[in-house]
């Protein structure tokens, strides 16, 4: 019964229905609030709030798995490692990604277990350190676009670029950040373990989009310096576990066109055709809403009888019930 409340489970049985499978992609605001200190304790407090919403989704009878981003966290881990390299060897980028999976997953595990306990539910929650195979010839390696680490002013960013050789870009009107390659995910290495755990456990997986690795000719795996977009990782996971819904959570309640302009408009429902048209017209910012819409389009194109939803964490339950959010469907 996977920890579903008895009343909800019996209602599903009476309608000859199975619990819906939902893969949830958490946005950065689910881990860190704007203008809050970039400390582990501050993140833990935000995650505790986030997990109340995740627990509510679970209590409604949905079977969930959680994917999260790691842009700010992996950037800070890498920065700390580089600053301390005269004292202890700097860690390579893929190792920093694994470290971010560990501590973010740890916070989510604690927070979600606590939130579930308050609902008198004893449902296991685990984090899987997840590797993601990418193509070593992916053109993304020649065009860094994925923002990581803290925000800087333009002047600060130009100085960092000159001193360290980093690629720095403006990020959706929020400031300047370092950008790194963001190849598309091809294969989740640990997917069999996720599938085995699904019926009994809430699994936190593909953290930060997964640790990007390439497969050598002899079948061994090798980490590479990149960050996979967590929305594309969540989409691949949703395909693999045959999820009914891909739920992408971000800062806004609905997908907008003409965002931050006088004629800004929130969208309730989007067909793949309309979403593609708006995307081609440039309504969605790269590194922000664009990958979310792209992932949603890919999921419903591959699974025309299923849907993707983009909304805020705080409206997640209402969006699943069709009361708000932006629903992306095939037609």
Backbone bond lengths (Angstrom), bond angles and torsions (degrees), N, CA, C in turn:
res aa  C-N    CA-C-N  psi(-1)  N-CA   C-N-CA  omega(-1)  CA-C   N-CA-C  phi
1 X - - - 1.462 - - 1.523 111.30 -
2 X 1.338 116.89 -7.06 1.471 125.11 175.89 1.516 113.46 51.21
3 X 1.318 117.57 35.32 1.449 120.53 173.27 1.505 114.89 78.44
4 X 1.332 118.49 7.68 1.457 120.79 179.55 1.520 109.05 -70.66
5 X 1.331 115.91 141.96 1.458 119.54 177.94 1.527 109.92 -56.74
6 X 1.328 116.19 141.12 1.457 121.08 -173.92 1.530 111.98 -56.99
7 X 1.333 116.68 -42.61 1.460 119.64 -178.38 1.517 111.96 -63.10
8 X 1.339 115.50 -41.80 1.460 120.08 178.79 1.514 110.21 -64.73
9 X 1.333 116.00 -42.91 1.467 121.11 -178.54 1.524 111.03 -63.27
10 X 1.327 116.80 -44.55 1.459 120.38 179.89 1.528 111.28 -65.07
11 X 1.333 116.40 -35.91 1.461 119.44 177.79 1.526 110.54 -64.80
12 X 1.332 116.48 -40.29 1.465 120.04 177.42 1.523 110.87 -63.92
13 X 1.330 115.57 -41.78 1.464 119.48 178.76 1.524 111.31 -61.77
14 X 1.334 116.33 -41.88 1.467 120.26 -178.14 1.531 111.26 -63.44
15 X 1.321 116.87 -26.27 1.464 121.10 179.27 1.529 111.45 -97.80
16 X 1.341 115.27 8.60 1.469 120.95 -179.00 1.526 111.07 55.67
17 X 1.337 115.00 42.00 1.465 121.08 -177.75 1.520 110.98 -117.66
18 X 1.317 116.16 148.55 1.454 121.97 172.33 1.528 108.91 -97.18
19 X 1.333 117.46 152.06 1.469 118.95 174.85 1.526 110.12 -57.27
20 X 1.322 116.33 141.05 1.457 119.72 179.29 1.524 110.93 -78.07
21 X 1.302 114.87 140.41 1.461 121.40 177.63 1.530 109.25 -91.11
22 X 1.322 115.98 128.92 1.465 121.16 -177.88 1.529 109.44 -128.44
23 X 1.317 116.23 123.36 1.464 121.00 170.46 1.521 107.39 -96.25
24 X 1.333 115.94 123.44 1.464 122.09 -175.46 1.523 109.77 -107.28
25 X 1.338 115.87 125.18 1.460 121.77 174.20 1.527 108.57 -103.65
26 X 1.312 116.35 115.28 1.465 121.28 -177.90 1.523 111.23 -87.55
27 X 1.338 116.30 131.04 1.458 121.40 174.70 1.521 111.80 -77.89
28 X 1.325 115.31 170.94 1.461 120.14 -177.17 1.512 114.05 -60.93
29 X 1.359 117.24 -29.73 1.462 119.81 -179.29 1.520 112.07 -69.55
30 X 1.327 117.73 -13.82 1.461 121.08 176.74 1.520 111.81 -78.50
31 X 1.329 116.30 -12.13 1.463 121.40 -178.80 1.520 112.56 -114.45
32 X 1.333 116.31 -29.80 1.464 119.70 -175.65 1.518 109.90 -148.14
33 X 1.315 116.51 130.23 1.462 120.83 178.81 1.524 110.27 -85.12
34 X 1.328 115.19 148.99 1.463 119.96 177.75 1.528 110.25 -60.45
35 X 1.316 115.17 138.20 1.471 122.91 177.54 1.527 114.07 67.74
36 X 1.336 117.55 9.94 1.460 119.52 175.54 1.529 108.64 -89.87
37 X 1.330 118.43 156.79 1.467 119.49 -179.90 1.520 111.36 -64.41
38 X 1.323 115.48 144.50 1.464 120.65 -177.60 1.524 110.47 -84.61
39 X 1.328 116.38 57.72 1.458 121.49 -178.01 1.521 110.31 -112.29
40 X 1.317 115.62 159.81 1.465 120.46 177.48 1.522 110.56 -61.87
41 X 1.319 117.61 -39.44 1.467 121.07 -178.57 1.525 111.14 -66.15
42 X 1.347 116.69 -41.20 1.465 119.41 178.17 1.529 110.42 -63.02
43 X 1.340 116.22 -41.27 1.466 119.22 177.78 1.525 110.68 -63.66
44 X 1.319 117.05 -42.51 1.464 120.03 -178.94 1.521 110.88 -59.04
45 X 1.322 117.32 -40.11 1.464 120.69 -179.79 1.527 111.89 -66.32
46 X 1.346 116.11 -40.22 1.472 119.50 177.22 1.522 110.13 -66.12
47 X 1.324 116.69 -42.67 1.464 121.28 -178.76 1.530 111.10 -62.65
48 X 1.320 117.22 -36.00 1.467 119.76 176.95 1.526 111.06 -58.66
49 X 1.345 116.45 -42.24 1.467 119.87 177.23 1.526 110.66 -65.97
50 X 1.319 115.70 -44.14 1.462 120.69 179.50 1.521 111.41 -56.50
51 X 1.313 115.54 -42.77 1.462 120.09 -174.41 1.528 112.80 -68.58
52 X 1.326 117.60 -21.98 1.466 119.30 174.49 1.518 110.20 -64.22
53 X 1.332 116.59 -38.24 1.466 120.66 178.55 1.524 110.63 -72.13
54 X 1.337 117.17 -39.08 1.454 120.03 177.61 1.522 110.93 -63.91
55 X 1.323 116.22 -41.45 1.465 120.37 178.80 1.522 110.66 -64.37
56 X 1.338 116.92 -36.76 1.462 120.36 178.70 1.520 110.55 -63.34
57 X 1.339 117.05 -40.15 1.463 120.48 177.33 1.518 110.16 -61.76
58 X 1.324 116.52 -45.06 1.464 120.89 178.70 1.523 111.43 -61.70
59 X 1.327 115.96 -41.27 1.466 120.37 -178.42 1.532 112.38 -67.32
60 X 1.313 117.22 -20.99 1.466 121.36 178.30 1.526 112.09 -78.61
61 X 1.334 116.19 -2.31 1.459 119.24 176.31 1.508 115.42 103.29
62 X 1.329 117.07 5.21 1.462 120.13 178.28 1.523 110.31 -86.90
63 X 1.324 116.53 142.44 1.452 121.43 171.33 1.529 107.15 -91.15
64 X 1.327 116.60 123.72 1.464 119.24 -171.00 1.522 112.87 -123.03
65 X 1.317 114.11 152.40 1.452 122.68 165.86 1.525 106.28 -132.25
66 X 1.325 117.31 149.80 1.465 121.37 -171.73 1.523 110.76 -119.91
67 X 1.333 114.77 129.74 1.465 123.28 172.77 1.527 107.09 -117.43
68 X 1.300 117.86 139.89 1.471 120.38 -179.40 1.514 110.69 -131.96
69 X 1.324 115.73 159.61 1.455 121.52 173.73 1.519 111.01 -83.82
70 X 1.341 115.75 177.13 1.472 119.69 178.12 1.522 112.31 -154.00
71 X 1.351 117.22 16.55 1.462 119.87 -174.67 1.514 114.82 -52.61
72 X 1.335 118.78 -57.07 1.469 118.84 179.38 1.524 112.54 -63.49
73 X 1.340 116.24 -40.01 1.473 120.28 -174.45 1.532 111.98 -67.86
74 X 1.334 116.93 -47.69 1.468 118.59 -178.34 1.525 110.01 -67.01
75 X 1.340 116.94 -32.26 1.455 119.62 176.80 1.515 112.14 -64.35
76 X 1.349 115.76 -41.13 1.472 119.19 179.73 1.530 111.42 -70.27
77 X 1.324 116.91 -38.44 1.468 119.97 177.93 1.526 109.90 -61.85
78 X 1.327 116.29 -44.55 1.456 120.69 179.69 1.526 110.86 -64.77
79 X 1.334 116.38 -42.38 1.458 120.71 179.76 1.530 111.01 -62.24
80 X 1.333 116.30 -44.64 1.470 120.53 178.91 1.530 110.71 -61.51
81 X 1.343 115.39 -40.80 1.458 120.04 179.75 1.521 111.61 -64.76
82 X 1.330 116.02 -40.63 1.467 119.83 -179.90 1.527 111.60 -68.86
83 X 1.333 116.83 -40.41 1.460 120.94 -179.36 1.528 110.66 -63.52
84 X 1.333 116.08 -34.37 1.470 120.61 -175.69 1.528 113.43 -94.50
85 X 1.337 117.71 11.73 1.460 119.04 -172.28 1.526 113.62 -66.89
86 X 1.333 118.00 -16.87 1.468 119.30 174.97 1.521 112.18 -78.70
87 X 1.352 115.42 -11.96 1.464 120.23 -179.81 1.533 110.87 -106.07
88 X 1.338 115.29 -39.97 1.470 120.41 -179.20 1.519 107.93 -145.60
89 X 1.338 118.51 146.06 1.473 120.03 -174.93 1.526 112.66 -57.34
90 X 1.334 115.90 138.09 1.465 121.17 177.38 1.518 109.86 -68.06
91 X 1.319 116.48 142.77 1.452 122.23 179.67 1.529 110.56 -86.06
92 X 1.333 118.33 141.04 1.468 119.59 176.94 1.526 111.04 -67.68
93 X 1.333 115.35 162.94 1.458 121.17 -171.82 1.521 112.25 -59.51
94 X 1.329 117.85 -42.64 1.468 119.84 -177.84 1.526 111.58 -64.82
95 X 1.319 116.68 -34.50 1.466 120.20 177.59 1.526 110.43 -68.12
96 X 1.331 116.44 -39.56 1.470 120.09 175.72 1.529 110.66 -60.77
97 X 1.330 116.72 -38.21 1.462 120.34 176.29 1.512 112.01 -62.28
98 X 1.337 116.38 -42.15 1.466 120.45 177.97 1.527 110.68 -63.84
99 X 1.331 116.51 -40.10 1.467 120.47 178.51 1.529 110.69 -62.08
100 X 1.336 116.50 -40.17 1.467 119.28 179.80 1.523 110.99 -66.87
101 X 1.329 117.34 -38.69 1.470 120.14 175.33 1.519 110.74 -57.46
102 X 1.326 115.74 -42.64 1.458 120.04 -176.53 1.518 112.96 -63.97
103 X 1.342 117.21 -49.85 1.464 116.35 -173.13 1.523 112.50 -79.89
104 X 1.339 117.74 -30.67 1.460 118.67 174.92 1.527 109.91 -68.97
105 X 1.320 116.45 -42.75 1.460 120.22 176.95 1.513 112.49 -60.87
106 X 1.313 116.04 -39.65 1.472 121.48 177.23 1.522 111.01 -59.17
107 X 1.331 116.90 -46.20 1.466 120.09 178.45 1.527 111.52 -64.12
108 X 1.334 117.20 -41.61 1.458 120.34 179.47 1.528 111.53 -66.90
109 X 1.315 116.90 -40.19 1.470 120.00 177.54 1.524 111.16 -59.24
110 X 1.315 115.50 -49.08 1.468 119.55 -179.62 1.523 111.40 -61.99
111 X 1.328 115.19 -48.39 1.466 120.14 -176.47 1.510 112.34 -63.97
112 X 1.334 117.02 -41.09 1.460 120.16 -177.24 1.522 111.46 -73.05
113 X 1.328 117.39 -39.37 1.472 119.83 176.11 1.521 110.48 -61.13
114 X 1.336 116.53 -41.80 1.464 120.92 179.37 1.525 111.07 -64.13
115 X 1.350 116.49 -43.86 1.466 120.47 -179.52 1.527 111.16 -66.34
116 X 1.326 116.69 -38.63 1.467 120.25 178.56 1.530 111.28 -68.37
117 X 1.328 115.22 -38.09 1.469 119.67 179.36 1.522 111.03 -60.68
118 X 1.326 116.48 -37.71 1.472 120.24 178.61 1.529 111.61 -66.22
119 X 1.336 116.04 -18.91 1.463 121.32 175.71 1.528 111.10 -96.62
120 X 1.362 115.95 12.63 1.467 122.56 -179.58 1.527 112.00 58.39
121 X 1.324 115.62 41.28 1.452 120.82 -179.84 1.523 109.40 -125.09
122 X 1.315 116.00 131.84 1.460 121.58 -179.24 1.526 108.66 -111.52
123 X 1.327 115.28 79.85 1.456 121.22 -177.28 1.528 109.06 -112.01
124 X 1.339 118.36 125.81 1.471 119.67 -179.11 1.527 111.98 -62.17
125 X 1.329 115.24 144.53 1.462 122.18 175.41 1.528 106.97 -131.81
126 X 1.337 116.90 125.79 1.465 119.81 -179.46 1.521 109.77 -133.30
127 X 1.327 114.88 155.05 1.464 121.97 173.14 1.516 108.65 -110.85
128 X 1.323 116.09 132.25 1.464 121.27 175.59 1.525 108.79 -108.18
129 X 1.315 115.91 122.26 1.465 119.67 172.67 1.524 106.77 -67.05
130 X 1.325 116.24 112.33 1.458 121.35 -165.87 1.523 111.88 -113.66
131 X 1.326 115.05 128.84 1.457 121.89 174.59 1.533 109.26 -98.52
132 X 1.327 115.53 146.50 1.462 120.90 -179.49 1.529 109.08 -129.01
133 X 1.312 115.58 119.82 1.459 119.72 179.70 1.527 109.85 -74.94
134 X 1.325 115.36 131.77 1.463 122.12 175.87 1.525 108.39 -125.13
135 X 1.317 115.69 165.37 1.464 121.80 179.46 1.523 109.17 -87.00
136 X 1.327 117.27 123.06 1.464 119.81 -178.40 1.530 111.70 -63.71
137 X 1.336 117.47 -17.60 1.463 121.60 178.65 1.526 112.23 -99.09
138 X 1.326 117.37 11.28 1.459 120.42 177.56 1.531 109.32 -57.88
139 X 1.342 117.53 129.79 1.477 119.36 -178.54 1.518 113.85 -60.73
140 X 1.341 117.48 -16.37 1.470 120.35 179.02 1.522 112.05 -59.65
141 X 1.330 117.61 -27.01 1.467 119.86 -179.02 1.529 111.94 -67.43
142 X 1.322 116.46 -18.81 1.469 120.46 177.37 1.525 112.41 -100.85
143 X 1.341 116.57 2.02 1.467 120.50 -177.94 1.526 109.76 -144.85
144 X 1.336 117.83 79.80 1.472 120.43 -177.94 1.529 111.67 -62.05
145 X 1.329 116.46 130.71 1.472 120.79 -178.55 1.516 113.78 -136.75
146 X 1.327 118.77 -14.87 1.462 120.97 -171.96 1.527 110.98 -85.19
147 X 1.360 118.48 117.19 1.462 120.17 -179.48 1.535 111.10 -71.96
148 X 1.317 116.07 137.94 1.461 121.40 173.91 1.525 108.76 -137.06
149 X 1.333 114.80 161.00 1.456 119.83 173.78 1.518 113.83 74.79
150 X 1.331 116.75 -169.45 1.467 121.88 -175.27 1.523 112.78 -76.14
151 X 1.333 114.87 170.09 1.458 122.23 176.29 1.533 109.86 -89.46
152 X 1.333 115.45 146.67 1.463 121.58 178.30 1.527 109.53 -131.20
153 X 1.322 115.76 161.79 1.459 119.72 168.40 1.530 107.89 -74.20
154 X 1.314 116.25 166.40 1.465 119.41 179.53 1.525 110.92 -61.30
155 X 1.320 116.26 -39.96 1.465 120.01 179.76 1.529 111.05 -63.16
156 X 1.335 116.20 -44.87 1.468 119.93 178.17 1.522 111.01 -62.71
157 X 1.345 115.85 -41.67 1.462 120.52 -178.16 1.525 111.46 -63.75
158 X 1.329 116.66 -41.17 1.464 120.38 179.73 1.529 110.89 -64.78
159 X 1.317 116.51 -37.56 1.465 120.64 178.65 1.522 111.05 -66.40
160 X 1.348 116.88 -42.91 1.462 121.13 179.15 1.520 110.81 -64.48
161 X 1.332 116.07 -42.22 1.466 120.29 179.37 1.524 110.93 -60.70
162 X 1.343 115.92 -40.13 1.470 120.32 -179.57 1.521 111.10 -69.85
163 X 1.326 116.96 -41.05 1.464 121.05 -175.54 1.524 112.97 -76.22
164 X 1.356 116.83 -39.05 1.464 119.96 -171.93 1.525 114.39 -112.61
165 X 1.316 116.14 -8.63 1.457 118.22 179.55 1.521 113.69 77.34
166 X 1.340 117.81 13.93 1.464 121.14 178.97 1.531 110.20 -73.23
167 X 1.319 115.42 154.90 1.456 120.84 169.82 1.516 107.87 -90.41
168 X 1.326 117.35 122.29 1.458 122.67 -177.44 1.523 108.80 -118.02
169 X 1.342 116.55 134.96 1.460 120.95 179.76 1.521 110.37 -137.88
170 X 1.328 115.22 154.46 1.459 121.21 175.03 1.517 108.75 -72.27
171 X 1.347 117.04 137.26 1.462 122.30 -172.90 1.524 111.23 -115.63
172 X 1.337 115.87 92.96 1.466 123.88 170.56 1.534 113.05 50.77
173 X 1.327 117.04 39.06 1.454 120.98 176.21 1.514 114.96 77.32
174 X 1.346 116.60 7.84 1.474 120.11 -175.25 1.523 113.04 -102.11
175 X 1.325 117.27 -7.58 1.453 120.52 -176.88 1.521 109.73 133.86
176 X 1.329 116.04 -174.94 1.459 121.83 -178.43 1.519 109.76 -105.13
177 X 1.337 115.88 142.08 1.467 120.85 -179.62 1.533 109.71 -140.73
178 X 1.292 114.65 160.09 1.467 119.46 171.34 1.528 108.55 -70.29
179 X 1.326 116.90 141.97 1.458 120.99 175.32 1.527 109.55 -121.03
180 X 1.323 115.49 145.54 1.469 122.48 -179.68 1.525 108.36 -130.12
181 X 1.325 118.36 166.70 1.466 120.50 178.14 1.528 112.10 -58.96
182 X 1.323 115.26 145.27 1.465 120.90 179.46 1.531 109.75 -132.89
183 X 1.332 117.02 76.69 1.466 120.11 -179.52 1.525 111.69 -69.08
184 X 1.320 116.53 156.50 1.459 121.05 178.47 1.529 110.39 -76.85
185 X 1.319 117.35 140.68 1.466 120.10 178.52 1.520 111.59 -73.27
186 X 1.331 116.69 140.66 1.461 121.58 179.76 1.523 113.02 -111.24
187 X 1.325 116.14 -37.57 1.478 119.35 -173.57 1.519 110.05 -155.11
188 X 1.336 116.20 132.44 1.467 121.98 176.71 1.524 107.84 -88.61
189 X 1.307 117.18 113.96 1.467 120.98 -173.34 1.528 111.39 -62.32
190 X 1.321 117.00 -41.01 1.466 120.95 -174.61 1.536 113.36 -94.09
191 X 1.336 118.65 20.72 1.461 121.11 -172.84 1.528 112.58 -61.46
192 X 1.323 118.75 -34.15 1.467 119.97 -179.86 1.530 110.98 -62.20
193 X 1.320 116.86 -38.62 1.465 120.09 178.35 1.527 111.05 -67.04
194 X 1.326 117.02 -39.51 1.467 121.05 177.29 1.529 109.91 -60.26
195 X 1.328 116.44 -44.83 1.463 120.39 -178.49 1.533 111.30 -64.88
196 X 1.320 116.83 -39.46 1.472 120.03 -179.77 1.527 111.17 -65.67
197 X 1.324 116.25 -34.66 1.460 120.22 -177.42 1.525 113.01 -81.84
198 X 1.324 117.59 -18.55 1.455 121.16 -167.08 1.524 113.59 -52.98
199 X 1.308 118.82 -46.38 1.463 121.26 -171.51 1.525 113.72 -71.61
200 X 1.332 117.62 -10.34 1.461 118.92 -176.83 1.522 114.14 -126.18
201 X 1.329 117.73 -9.73 1.466 120.62 -164.87 1.525 111.14 -144.02
202 X 1.335 116.37 144.09 1.462 120.56 167.33 1.530 107.34 -84.61
203 X 1.322 115.81 120.19 1.461 120.61 -175.55 1.529 110.26 -106.37
204 X 1.324 116.10 127.49 1.461 123.04 170.88 1.516 105.73 -95.82
205 X 1.322 117.03 115.27 1.462 120.06 -171.17 1.528 110.47 -144.72
206 X 1.321 115.10 167.85 1.480 121.61 -179.44 1.531 110.93 54.71
207 X 1.324 117.31 33.67 1.458 121.17 -179.17 1.520 111.75 -57.87
208 X 1.343 115.57 134.01 1.451 120.02 -177.14 1.510 112.88 65.97
209 X 1.340 116.63 17.94 1.458 121.11 -176.03 1.516 113.05 88.38
210 X 1.327 116.20 -1.31 1.459 120.86 -176.26 1.525 110.66 95.10
211 X 1.310 116.79 154.66 1.469 121.33 176.16 1.522 107.36 -77.29
212 X 1.338 118.74 115.87 1.463 119.28 -176.31 1.528 112.06 -70.69
213 X 1.324 115.39 126.61 1.462 121.38 179.17 1.527 108.64 -134.42
214 X 1.313 116.37 152.57 1.457 121.52 171.96 1.517 108.07 -110.45
215 X 1.322 115.68 151.43 1.461 121.09 -179.07 1.519 108.90 -97.35
216 X 1.332 115.82 121.53 1.461 120.94 178.80 1.526 110.75 -76.99
217 X 1.321 115.61 168.16 1.469 120.28 -178.11 1.520 112.83 -60.25
218 X 1.337 116.24 -28.39 1.468 118.94 -179.62 1.526 112.64 -89.27
219 X 1.346 116.72 7.60 1.464 120.29 177.63 1.508 114.81 89.88
220 X 1.336 118.07 -6.69 1.462 120.12 177.83 1.530 109.38 -77.04
221 X 1.331 115.14 160.86 1.457 121.42 -177.72 1.518 110.38 -110.48
222 X 1.325 115.94 144.99 1.470 121.76 -177.94 1.518 109.64 -135.60
223 X 1.328 116.75 124.88 1.452 121.21 179.70 1.518 112.34 -67.52
224 X 1.346 115.91 148.09 1.465 120.87 178.53 1.524 109.43 -129.91
225 X 1.324 116.10 159.53 1.466 122.25 -177.67 1.521 109.94 -83.32
226 X 1.315 116.08 96.66 1.461 121.79 -178.87 1.522 108.55 -167.19
227 X 1.335 115.47 167.78 1.468 121.35 171.76 1.523 107.26 -132.00
228 X 1.322 116.27 122.92 1.461 121.97 179.02 1.521 108.78 -82.96
229 X 1.312 116.30 136.81 1.461 119.34 178.41 1.521 110.04 -64.30
230 X 1.325 116.37 128.39 1.463 120.32 -175.04 1.522 112.61 -66.26
231 X 1.342 118.39 -24.20 1.463 120.25 178.84 1.523 110.94 -69.50
232 X 1.338 117.31 -39.58 1.464 120.43 177.05 1.528 110.59 -70.71
233 X 1.331 116.63 -35.50 1.464 119.46 176.35 1.530 110.85 -64.72
234 X 1.340 116.14 -42.76 1.470 120.34 178.25 1.518 110.77 -63.42
235 X 1.334 117.13 -37.94 1.464 120.65 178.78 1.525 110.66 -63.00
236 X 1.333 116.88 -44.64 1.459 120.33 178.78 1.526 110.80 -63.58
237 X 1.328 116.33 -41.77 1.461 120.32 177.11 1.527 110.56 -61.30
238 X 1.325 117.43 -43.32 1.466 121.34 179.98 1.526 110.88 -60.38
239 X 1.332 116.86 -38.98 1.464 119.81 176.01 1.527 110.46 -64.21
240 X 1.320 116.11 -46.27 1.465 120.91 -173.91 1.532 112.68 -65.05
241 X 1.325 117.55 -37.62 1.475 120.10 -177.85 1.527 111.81 -93.92
242 X 1.344 115.84 5.16 1.467 122.10 179.31 1.529 110.92 57.36
243 X 1.341 114.18 48.61 1.466 120.14 179.57 1.526 110.29 -67.65
244 X 1.322 115.08 151.88 1.463 121.10 175.68 1.523 111.37 -84.00
245 X 1.338 115.41 -31.19 1.472 120.52 -175.18 1.527 109.63 -138.78
246 X 1.319 115.47 133.73 1.466 121.87 167.57 1.516 106.04 -100.14
247 X 1.336 116.57 114.10 1.464 122.38 -176.24 1.526 108.69 -108.79
248 X 1.334 115.99 109.71 1.461 121.57 -178.12 1.524 108.46 -104.14
249 X 1.330 115.62 115.87 1.463 121.30 -175.12 1.527 110.14 -103.69
250 X 1.328 115.02 133.52 1.453 120.80 -175.92 1.531 109.09 -142.46
251 X 1.325 118.28 -158.82 1.462 120.79 -175.80 1.522 113.67 -87.32
252 X 1.328 116.91 -18.81 1.466 119.98 -174.61 1.524 110.74 -109.03
253 X 1.342 115.08 151.42 1.463 120.57 -176.75 1.524 111.94 -72.18
254 X 1.342 116.68 -31.76 1.456 121.32 -178.48 1.523 110.36 -141.56
255 X 1.313 115.22 156.45 1.462 120.37 170.79 1.527 107.96 -66.88
256 X 1.321 115.68 137.00 1.470 121.08 -177.67 1.520 111.08 -114.87
257 X 1.313 115.20 146.74 1.453 120.38 162.79 1.522 107.15 -108.62
258 X 1.325 116.14 154.39 1.479 121.32 -174.22 1.536 110.03 55.64
259 X 1.331 116.05 42.73 1.464 122.17 -173.90 1.529 111.39 -58.20
260 X 1.331 115.52 131.04 1.465 124.63 178.43 1.542 112.64 64.66
261 X 1.321 115.72 24.42 1.462 120.91 175.09 1.528 108.59 -116.40
262 X 1.326 117.80 163.14 1.477 119.85 -178.21 1.526 113.58 -56.29
263 X 1.333 117.13 -29.56 1.470 120.50 -179.48 1.526 112.62 -99.55
264 X 1.331 116.12 25.57 1.462 121.09 177.17 1.530 110.85 -53.81
265 X 1.335 116.01 138.17 1.461 120.22 -177.78 1.515 110.65 -141.27
266 X 1.343 116.21 128.67 1.449 121.61 175.46 1.519 110.47 -84.17
267 X 1.341 116.07 143.24 1.461 121.49 -175.90 1.531 110.31 -109.36
268 X 1.332 116.52 128.22 1.465 120.92 179.67 1.520 111.82 -81.82
269 X 1.320 115.97 -42.44 1.459 120.70 -176.11 1.520 108.60 -142.54
270 X 1.325 116.19 141.51 1.450 121.94 -179.03 1.523 109.48 -134.31
271 X 1.319 116.99 129.84 1.455 119.91 168.69 1.525 107.83 -80.89
272 X 1.312 116.14 162.66 1.459 119.93 176.42 1.525 110.39 -57.83
273 X 1.332 116.30 -40.10 1.466 120.11 -178.78 1.527 111.48 -63.24
274 X 1.328 116.93 -46.18 1.462 119.99 -179.83 1.526 111.49 -67.75
275 X 1.337 116.66 -40.95 1.459 120.27 178.92 1.524 110.49 -61.36
276 X 1.334 115.91 -40.62 1.471 120.43 178.57 1.522 110.62 -65.25
277 X 1.322 116.76 -40.60 1.466 120.85 179.59 1.533 110.53 -62.77
278 X 1.335 116.95 -48.54 1.459 120.32 179.75 1.527 111.05 -62.31
279 X 1.318 115.43 -37.28 1.455 120.26 179.57 1.527 110.33 -63.76
280 X 1.322 115.79 -45.02 1.465 120.21 -179.75 1.521 111.90 -67.61
281 X 1.336 117.25 -26.36 1.461 121.13 177.61 1.528 112.51 -79.65
282 X 1.331 116.84 -4.47 1.454 120.96 174.65 1.511 115.51 84.91
283 X 1.337 117.16 24.80 1.464 120.12 -178.01 1.539 112.90 -75.07
284 X 1.334 117.62 -19.75 1.465 120.45 -171.59 1.526 110.61 -114.66
285 X 1.333 115.50 127.00 1.468 121.21 -174.10 1.524 111.59 -73.63
286 X 1.346 117.34 133.42 1.467 120.48 173.53 1.526 110.16 -59.57
287 X 1.325 115.95 142.90 1.456 119.99 179.93 1.505 113.74 75.96
288 X 1.333 117.64 0.89 1.458 122.10 -179.48 1.530 109.03 -131.27
289 X 1.346 118.66 -99.36 1.456 121.00 -178.46 1.527 112.99 -80.27
290 X 1.328 118.06 -27.58 1.462 120.32 -175.66 1.530 113.50 -55.25
291 X 1.343 119.95 -53.35 1.471 118.07 -179.06 1.525 113.41 -62.79
292 X 1.321 117.46 -28.35 1.461 120.54 177.90 1.531 110.55 -66.10
293 X 1.319 115.57 -45.68 1.465 119.75 178.77 1.528 110.38 -67.45
294 X 1.323 117.08 -40.52 1.463 120.25 178.50 1.527 111.38 -61.51
295 X 1.332 116.58 -43.10 1.465 120.22 178.97 1.522 110.95 -65.13
296 X 1.336 116.66 -41.40 1.457 120.96 179.19 1.532 110.58 -62.16
297 X 1.329 116.62 -44.53 1.465 121.26 178.58 1.527 110.58 -59.78
298 X 1.319 116.61 -45.85 1.467 120.41 -178.73 1.530 110.90 -61.11
299 X 1.332 116.98 -41.71 1.463 120.17 -177.46 1.518 111.29 -64.35
300 X 1.326 117.84 -47.10 1.469 118.96 -176.45 1.526 111.94 -77.62
301 X 1.319 117.82 -25.29 1.466 119.04 172.59 1.528 110.37 -65.66
302 X 1.309 115.45 -40.80 1.467 120.10 179.95 1.517 111.47 -74.64
303 X 1.333 116.06 -29.47 1.470 122.19 -176.89 1.528 108.94 -129.82
304 X 1.339 117.84 76.71 1.470 120.83 -172.23 1.520 115.21 -60.46
305 X 1.338 117.75 -20.25 1.461 120.64 -179.87 1.525 112.74 -90.78
306 X 1.337 116.81 3.80 1.458 120.89 -177.96 1.529 109.52 -117.77
307 X 1.336 116.76 -178.45 1.470 118.66 -175.55 1.520 111.37 -143.35
308 X 1.303 113.58 159.88 1.465 121.92 171.49 1.520 107.74 -118.01
309 X 1.323 115.33 148.13 1.464 120.94 178.84 1.520 108.14 -129.51
310 X 1.326 115.72 133.05 1.464 121.46 173.90 1.525 107.71 -117.11
311 X 1.324 116.09 124.24 1.465 120.84 -179.87 1.526 108.99 -160.93
312 X 1.316 116.34 -174.83 1.462 120.19 177.30 1.523 110.19 -89.12
313 X 1.310 115.00 158.18 1.463 120.86 176.75 1.523 111.20 -54.10
314 X 1.329 116.20 -40.38 1.458 121.33 -172.66 1.526 112.87 -75.14
315 X 1.326 117.33 -13.32 1.465 121.80 178.70 1.526 111.28 -113.69
316 X 1.321 117.05 14.90 1.468 120.51 -172.33 1.523 112.57 -59.70
317 X 1.322 117.79 -48.66 1.469 120.60 -177.41 1.517 110.28 -63.90
318 X 1.330 117.38 -45.75 1.470 120.40 178.31 1.527 111.05 -60.68
319 X 1.325 116.53 -37.98 1.467 119.69 179.93 1.525 111.04 -66.83
320 X 1.311 117.35 -39.89 1.464 120.66 176.90 1.525 111.11 -62.87
321 X 1.323 116.43 -28.72 1.472 121.20 179.03 1.521 112.54 -90.99
322 X 1.344 116.39 6.88 1.460 120.43 176.02 1.504 115.99 79.48
323 X 1.325 117.75 16.25 1.458 121.67 -176.35 1.520 114.03 -92.18
324 X 1.317 117.25 -19.59 1.468 121.10 -179.50 1.521 108.38 -161.37
325 X 1.329 116.39 -169.40 1.452 120.28 -178.43 1.513 111.80 79.48
326 X 1.324 115.23 177.24 1.466 121.81 176.45 1.518 108.43 -112.95
327 X 1.327 115.40 120.68 1.460 121.72 -179.99 1.529 109.17 -98.71
328 X 1.324 116.03 125.96 1.454 120.28 178.12 1.516 108.07 -105.93
329 X 1.324 115.96 122.00 1.462 122.72 -178.54 1.526 109.18 -126.24
330 X 1.327 115.11 166.81 1.467 118.58 -175.63 1.516 111.30 -65.55
331 X 1.335 117.08 -44.03 1.458 120.98 -178.69 1.517 110.58 -124.30
